[in-house]
């Protein structure tokens, strides 16, 4: 199976997997369902998966570990593969751990299957967006046709969502965006966990190093500016 609509669902709760599968297939997606991390790793290594929904608490490597392997290029799948984590844990630290591992999204159980389906659609839509011209600000360039970010010509490894966020900042230099604005305009969500934005901003700052110009505008949000503001999110 090699299709842009192929989604892997990995969860050891058969009720959750079945509900997610039915909602995604109703939207025209193709799915494979597995119950543990070992089986999920095999599917990822086969290189056919276009998006993975991974349970954080499933047996044997769990969702967060698989996420880290994908982002580290150790899973046999593209390192920018869209990933959504599912978990029964609701504490902010747990959500941040998942996002810091490189997840594009993090959904806490119990959840609305329709909401999850909409988030899957949003992530896939942005992963396969139409190419546009490259944009540069300072030493940083994003080439949306190739989905590549560079600093002084050196390629920076980003997830798709990190790339989208960076491209959004570079397309609107000097403009201030609240976390709610970014969640809607980059993620395509009308609601969601605002810490998602915070974690992605921190990761982008770390990856761009001294050349990042993502400024915190206290009480308002973030902007791509002169890079002279305090970096605390």
C-alpha positions in Angstrom: 0.0 0.0 0.0 1.7 3.3 -1.1 -0.8 6.1 -1.0 -0.7 9.7 0.2 -3.8 8.9 2.2 -2.3 6.0 4.2 -2.6 6.5 8.0 -1.2 4.1 10.6 -3.2 3.8 13.9 -1.2 2.3 16.8 -3.2 1.8 20.0 -3.5 -1.2 22.3 -7.2 -0.3 23.1 -9.2 -2.0 20.3 -12.3 0.2 20.9 -10.2 3.4 20.4 -8.5 2.0 17.3 -11.8 0.9 15.8 -13.5 4.2 16.3 -10.5 6.2 14.9 -10.3 3.8 12.0 -13.9 4.2 11.1 -13.9 8.0 11.3 -10.7 8.3 9.1 -12.0 5.8 6.5 -15.2 7.7 6.4 -13.1 10.7 5.3 -11.6 8.6 2.5 -8.3 7.7 4.2 -6.7 4.3 4.0 -5.7 2.9 7.4 -3.7 0.1 9.1 -4.3 -0.7 12.7 -1.7 -2.2 15.1 -1.8 -2.8 18.9 1.8 -2.3 19.9 5.0 -0.4 19.2 6.8 -3.3 17.6 4.2 -3.7 15.0 4.0 0.1 14.5 7.8 0.2 14.0 7.6 -2.4 11.3 5.0 -0.4 9.4 7.0 2.8 9.8 10.2 1.0 8.5 8.3 -0.1 5.4 8.1 3.5 4.3 4.5 3.5 3.3 3.0 5.5 6.1 2.0 9.1 5.3 0.8 10.0 8.9 0.9 8.0 12.1 -1.5 8.2 15.1 0.5 6.7 18.1 -0.7 5.8 21.6 1.7 7.1 24.2 1.0 4.2 26.6 1.0 1.2 24.2 3.4 -1.8 24.8 6.8 -1.9 23.6 8.3 1.1 22.1 5.6 3.6 23.1 4.4 6.5 21.1 6.9 9.0 22.4 9.8 6.7 21.8 8.6 6.0 18.3 8.2 9.7 17.7 11.8 10.3 18.8 13.0 7.5 16.5 11.2 9.0 13.5 12.5 12.5 14.2 16.0 11.1 14.7 15.9 9.3 11.4 16.1 5.9 13.1 12.7 4.5 12.1 13.0 4.0 8.4 10.3 6.6 7.8 10.9 10.2 6.7 12.1 12.3 9.6 9.4 14.8 8.9 6.6 12.3 8.9 3.4 13.8 10.4 2.8 12.3 13.9 -0.1 12.7 16.2 0.1 11.3 19.8 -2.8 9.9 21.8 -2.7 9.5 25.5 -4.9 9.1 28.6 -2.5 11.5 30.5 -3.7 15.0 30.9 -1.0 16.9 32.7 0.7 19.7 30.8 4.2 18.1 31.4 3.1 15.0 29.6 1.8 17.0 26.7 5.0 19.0 26.5 7.0 15.8 26.6 5.2 14.5 23.5 5.5 17.8 21.7 9.2 18.0 22.6 9.7 14.5 21.1 8.6 16.0 17.8 4.9 15.3 17.6 2.8 17.5 15.3 -0.2 17.2 17.6 -1.1 15.7 20.9 -4.7 14.6 21.7 -5.8 13.6 25.2 -8.2 10.8 25.9 -11.2 10.8 26.0 -11.4 12.8 22.8 -13.9 13.5 20.1 -13.2 11.1 17.2 -14.5 13.8 14.8 -12.0 16.3 16.3 -9.2 13.9 15.8 -10.3 13.2 12.2 -10.3 17.0 11.5 -6.8 17.3 13.0 -5.5 14.4 10.9 -7.0 16.2 7.8 -5.3 19.5 8.8 -1.9 17.9 9.3 -2.1 16.0 6.0 -3.3 19.1 4.1 -0.3 21.1 5.3 2.1 18.3 4.7 1.0 18.3 1.0 0.5 22.0 0.5 1.1 23.6 -2.9 4.6 24.9 -3.5 5.4 28.6 -3.5 8.5 30.7 -3.8 11.4 30.6 -1.3 11.4 33.3 1.4 14.4 34.7 3.2 14.8 36.8 6.3 18.4 37.5 7.4 20.4 34.2 7.2 17.3 32.0 7.3 15.5 30.8 4.1 12.5 28.6 3.7 11.9 26.8 0.3 8.3 25.7 0.4 8.6 23.9 -2.9 11.3 21.6 -1.4 10.1 21.9 2.2 13.6 22.8 3.3 14.8 25.4 5.8 18.4 26.6 5.7 20.6 28.9 7.8 23.5 30.4 5.9 22.8 27.7 3.3 23.0 24.9 5.8 19.9 22.6 5.9 18.1 22.7 9.3 16.1 19.5 10.1 12.5 20.5 11.0 9.2 18.7 11.4 6.5 19.7 9.0 4.8 21.7 11.6 8.0 23.5 12.6 8.6 24.3 9.0 5.1 25.6 8.6 5.5 27.8 11.6 8.9 29.2 10.4 7.5 29.8 6.9 4.6 31.7 8.5 6.9 33.9 10.5 9.1 34.6 7.5 6.1 35.5 5.3 5.0 38.1 7.9 8.1 39.7 9.3 7.5 42.2 12.2 3.8 41.1 12.5 2.8 40.0 16.0 0.8 36.8 16.4 -0.8 35.5 19.6 -0.7 31.8 20.3 -4.3 31.7 19.4 -3.6 33.3 16.0 -0.8 30.8 15.3 -2.9 27.9 16.4 -5.6 29.0 13.9 -3.4 30.2 11.0 -0.6 27.5 11.1 -2.3 24.6 12.7 -5.7 25.3 11.2 -7.5 24.8 14.5 -10.2 26.9 16.0 -9.3 25.5 19.5 -6.6 23.4 21.0 -3.7 23.3 23.6 -1.8 26.6 23.4 1.3 24.9 24.8 1.6 23.3 21.4 2.6 26.7 20.0 5.0 27.4 22.9 6.9 24.1 22.5 7.2 24.5 18.7 8.5 28.1 19.1 11.1 26.9 21.6 12.2 24.1 19.3 12.5 26.4 16.3 14.7 28.8 18.4 17.0 26.0 19.4 17.3 24.6 15.8 17.9 28.1 14.3 20.4 29.0 17.0 21.8 32.5 17.0 20.1 33.3 13.7 16.6 32.9 15.0 14.6 36.2 15.3 11.5 34.9 16.9 10.8 37.5 19.6 8.4 37.3 22.5 6.1 40.3 22.7 4.9 40.2 26.2 1.2 40.0 26.6 0.7 39.7 22.9 2.5 36.8 21.4 5.4 36.3 19.0 6.9 38.0 15.9 9.9 37.6 13.6 11.9 40.7 14.3 15.4 41.8 15.0 16.2 39.0 17.4 17.0 41.2 20.3 14.2 40.3 22.7 14.3 37.8 25.6 13.9 34.3 24.3 11.7 33.1 27.2 8.4 31.8 25.8 
